[in-house]
């Protein structure tokens, strides 16, 4: 864990948001030889960005349909438990909080989620 900057928002929604994303990072990197999950945040003005970075199985974002669709399972996720609703929940929470989410990923290299919050006083 790196620096964690406090954010404002509904506690239950924020908890569920991070539970889903960090849970996926742990799950999909757990079978790597040296699994690694990093969580940290940065601030620029009133914007706070959280980064969740893993070295898991990764995704081909060019081939996959929208990863935030309900019941969307990635083609390389066989052998991992899940129903495909976690990221759809994440997207609904992001929308409700007025935040933004970005994803970078490469198959076999891992995934980075960036969650951007407006953290005005």
Secondary structure, 3 states (H helix, E strand, C coil): CCCCCCCCCCHHHHHHHHHHHHHHHHHHHCCCCCCCEEEEEEEECCEEEEEEEECCCCCCCCCCCCCCCCCCCCCCCCCCCCCCCHHHHHHHHHHHHCCEEEEEEECCCEEEEEEEEECCC
